[in-house]
Amino acid sequence: MMKVFIFVFLIFGTKNVYSDVFVGQFVTKVYSGYSHKGIFFKVSTGDARNPSGCKAGLNQTFAVDPEFSNVNHVLSVLLFAQATTKQVEVEFYSDKCYQNHRVIRKVAVY
């Protein structure tokens, strides 16, 4: 019985840290050129609650942390999406902050 409980807990009881996604957004601003090598971008609508360690609270601005992403590649994708007014899907970590903003995991352009 104990083995069944442990198995069920491992399958259903663990936290998925990649569960937060914004779909159908437009990139409205891209911020880059910081000495810390990270970039930030803002989407058109919807507020995301930041992880508890972030001080920014609810907002539409996301961070690209150079420790977890290739900043130049993400910057290219964001600028392409902004210039062509394509919609984006943004998936972000639910437990990471960078400069008090949510850290993206990946971004897709439609």
C-alpha positions as CSV (number, residue, x, y, z in Angstrom):
1,M,0.0,0.0,0.0
2,M,2.8,2.4,0.8
3,K,4.5,1.8,-2.6
4,V,1.2,2.7,-4.3
5,F,0.9,5.9,-2.3
6,I,4.5,7.0,-3.1
7,F,3.9,6.2,-6.8
8,V,0.7,8.2,-6.9
9,F,2.3,11.2,-5.1
10,L,5.3,11.2,-7.5
11,I,2.9,11.2,-10.5
12,F,0.3,13.7,-9.2
13,G,1.8,15.5,-6.3
14,T,4.9,17.1,-7.8
15,K,4.8,20.7,-8.9
16,N,5.2,21.5,-12.6
17,V,7.4,24.6,-12.8
18,Y,6.7,25.2,-16.5
19,S,2.9,25.4,-16.2
20,D,2.3,29.1,-16.9
21,V,1.6,30.1,-20.5
22,F,0.4,33.3,-22.2
23,V,-1.2,32.6,-25.6
24,G,-2.2,35.1,-28.4
25,Q,-0.3,38.1,-27.2
26,F,1.5,40.8,-29.2
27,V,5.0,42.1,-28.3
28,T,4.6,45.8,-27.6
29,K,8.0,46.7,-26.2
30,V,11.5,45.2,-26.1
31,Y,14.1,46.5,-23.7
32,S,17.7,45.6,-24.2
33,G,21.2,46.9,-23.9
34,Y,21.6,46.4,-20.1
35,S,25.0,45.7,-18.6
36,H,23.6,42.5,-17.0
37,K,23.1,41.1,-20.5
38,G,19.4,40.3,-19.9
39,I,16.5,41.6,-21.9
40,F,12.8,42.4,-21.0
41,F,9.7,42.6,-23.2
42,K,6.1,43.6,-22.7
43,V,3.0,41.9,-24.2
44,S,-0.2,43.5,-25.1
45,T,-2.7,42.2,-22.6
46,G,-3.2,40.1,-19.5
47,D,-1.4,40.2,-16.2
48,A,0.7,37.4,-14.8
49,R,1.4,37.0,-11.1
50,N,5.1,36.9,-10.5
51,P,6.7,34.3,-8.2
52,S,6.7,35.3,-4.6
53,G,10.4,36.4,-4.8
54,C,9.6,39.0,-7.4
55,K,8.7,42.5,-6.3
56,A,7.0,43.6,-9.5
57,G,3.6,41.9,-8.6
58,L,1.1,41.7,-11.5
59,N,2.4,42.9,-14.9
60,Q,2.9,42.2,-18.5
61,T,6.7,42.5,-18.6
62,F,8.8,39.4,-18.8
63,A,12.5,38.8,-18.5
64,V,15.0,36.8,-20.5
65,D,17.7,35.6,-18.1
66,P,21.0,35.0,-19.8
67,E,21.6,32.1,-17.4
68,F,18.7,30.1,-18.9
69,S,18.4,31.4,-22.5
70,N,20.4,32.5,-25.5
71,V,19.5,36.2,-25.2
72,N,20.5,37.0,-28.8
73,H,18.2,34.3,-30.2
74,V,15.3,35.4,-28.1
75,L,15.9,39.0,-28.9
76,S,15.7,38.1,-32.7
77,V,12.5,36.3,-32.2
78,L,10.9,39.1,-30.2
79,L,11.9,41.8,-32.6
80,F,10.6,39.7,-35.5
81,A,7.3,39.2,-33.7
82,Q,7.0,42.9,-32.9
83,A,8.0,44.1,-36.4
84,T,5.5,41.8,-38.2
85,T,2.8,42.1,-35.5
86,K,2.6,38.3,-35.1
87,Q,1.1,36.8,-32.1
88,V,3.3,35.0,-29.6
89,E,2.9,32.3,-27.0
90,V,5.1,32.8,-23.9
91,E,5.9,30.0,-21.5
92,F,7.6,31.1,-18.3
93,Y,8.9,29.5,-15.2
94,S,6.6,29.7,-12.2
95,D,9.4,29.8,-9.7
96,K,12.1,32.0,-11.2
97,C,12.7,35.8,-11.1
98,Y,15.2,38.0,-12.9
99,Q,15.5,41.7,-12.0
100,N,12.0,41.3,-10.3
101,H,10.2,39.9,-13.4
102,R,9.1,36.5,-14.5
103,V,11.7,34.5,-16.5
104,I,10.6,33.1,-19.8
105,R,11.3,29.5,-20.7
106,K,10.4,29.8,-24.4
107,V,8.5,31.9,-26.8
108,A,6.7,30.9,-30.0
109,V,5.6,33.1,-32.9
110,Y,2.3,32.4,-34.8
